[in-house]
């Protein structure tokens, strides 16, 4: 399985990626993980990325593309991968197509998880994080409020600034503006599929696997 996973924050990408990665025994590769791994391993591109990030700047396309090329060419991605958070721009998508050509990757699928914007805002604005261990709780499904102790370790629970409704709205606007042309690019290539992320975790997972099985059979 070679899968490119799309969807704004709050649609359940991480949950679905974890389920698929465990079932199919392939790595879930996120942009953040790629950067941290490259920096930790001290690769040439990792050292470049560290200098840029330490200066508080965004990692440019050429560095990110190089890091993605390295990880997709590594032994851990030999049996497949779930790529999450890349490509984010049309330039990155075209570069990834070139990388696939270089590596002899001919079949892959793009999965876009869709959830209504208001539902995403509701989901994210209901999240609280523990300052101590980073564990996430939900004010609607668990008996917690901001400022209360973490049920697990006793740390203080708080709402992250980027989970506040006004910030989430801005994040969604940026996401949709950036990814619309990218999804159109993959739609034109005939590899883009959309799944309804409003269903339960189990139903979304089943629908994803049905889509992938159907695409593989074609």
Order of alpha helices (4+ residues) and beta strands (2+ residues): beta-alpha-beta-alpha-alpha-alpha-beta-alpha-beta-alpha-beta-beta-beta-alpha-beta-alpha
